Amino acid sequence: MKIEEKTKLIENAVQDFGKTLHDFRVKKGLSLQDMSEIVSCSPSYVWRIENHRRNPDLDVRLRILEKGLGFTAEDIYEYLKKYLQQNDDVVG
């Protein structure tokens, strides 16, 4: 994946995690069951994340990014920087 695509994916994951997960899963042709097995969550939990019914904790987000979306350690670091910055802006 090109650096521009990866940067956009990271930005999208920060802005709308559920949509990013859904779009990636559909693009890869994965069912809810497939993704749930990959990320060790129930299919209903994945569905709820995708449909903004659940806001997963950071540890679940990181597991989904790494195992489900194939983020590298560097990608996760960039995600965390942007995610934490966004949350600091909201809180502060």
C-alpha positions as CSV (number, residue, x, y, z in Angstrom):
1,M,0.0,0.0,0.0
2,K,1.3,3.4,-0.9
3,I,2.2,5.9,1.8
4,E,-0.6,8.2,0.7
5,E,-3.1,5.4,1.0
6,K,-1.8,4.4,4.4
7,T,-1.9,7.9,5.7
8,K,-5.5,8.3,4.5
9,L,-6.5,5.0,6.1
10,I,-4.9,6.1,9.4
11,E,-6.8,9.5,9.2
12,N,-10.0,7.7,8.4
13,A,-9.6,5.3,11.3
14,V,-9.1,8.2,13.7
15,Q,-12.1,10.1,12.4
16,D,-14.6,7.2,12.0
17,F,-13.2,3.9,13.3
18,G,-16.5,2.0,12.6
19,K,-16.7,3.1,9.0
20,T,-13.0,2.3,8.4
21,L,-13.5,-1.2,9.8
22,H,-16.6,-1.8,7.7
23,D,-15.2,-0.4,4.5
24,F,-12.0,-2.5,4.9
25,R,-13.9,-5.6,5.7
26,V,-16.2,-5.3,2.7
27,K,-13.3,-4.4,0.4
28,K,-11.5,-7.5,1.4
29,G,-14.6,-9.7,1.0
30,L,-14.7,-10.7,4.7
31,S,-17.9,-11.5,6.5
32,L,-18.6,-10.4,10.0
33,Q,-17.8,-13.9,11.1
34,D,-14.4,-13.8,9.3
35,M,-13.4,-10.5,10.8
36,S,-14.6,-11.6,14.3
37,E,-12.4,-14.6,14.1
38,I,-9.4,-12.6,13.0
39,V,-9.7,-10.0,15.8
40,S,-11.1,-12.3,18.5
41,C,-14.4,-10.5,19.0
42,S,-17.9,-11.7,18.4
43,P,-19.5,-11.0,15.1
44,S,-22.2,-8.9,16.8
45,Y,-19.5,-6.8,18.5
46,V,-17.8,-6.1,15.2
47,W,-21.2,-5.2,13.8
48,R,-21.9,-2.8,16.7
49,I,-18.5,-1.1,16.2
50,E,-19.2,-0.7,12.4
51,N,-22.6,0.7,13.1
52,H,-21.5,3.1,15.9
53,R,-23.3,1.3,18.6
54,R,-20.1,0.5,20.5
55,N,-17.0,2.6,21.0
56,P,-14.3,0.0,21.5
57,D,-11.6,0.5,24.1
58,L,-8.1,1.4,22.9
59,D,-6.8,-2.2,23.3
60,V,-9.6,-3.5,21.1
61,R,-8.9,-0.8,18.5
62,L,-5.3,-1.7,18.5
63,R,-6.0,-5.4,18.0
64,I,-8.4,-4.6,15.2
65,L,-5.9,-2.3,13.5
66,E,-3.1,-4.9,13.8
67,K,-4.8,-8.2,13.1
68,G,-7.9,-7.1,11.2
69,L,-6.5,-4.2,9.1
70,G,-2.9,-5.2,8.9
71,F,-1.4,-2.1,10.4
72,T,2.3,-2.2,11.1
73,A,3.8,-1.1,14.4
74,E,4.7,2.2,12.7
75,D,1.1,2.6,11.4
76,I,-0.2,2.0,14.9
77,Y,2.2,4.5,16.3
78,E,0.9,7.2,13.8
79,Y,-2.7,6.2,14.6
80,L,-2.1,6.6,18.4
81,K,-0.5,10.0,17.9
82,K,-3.4,11.3,15.9
83,Y,-6.0,9.5,18.1
84,L,-4.6,10.9,21.3
85,Q,-4.2,14.3,19.8
86,Q,-7.8,14.4,18.7
87,N,-9.0,13.2,22.2
88,D,-6.8,15.9,23.9
89,D,-8.4,18.5,21.7
90,V,-11.9,17.3,22.6
91,V,-11.1,17.2,26.4
92,G,-8.9,20.3,26.5
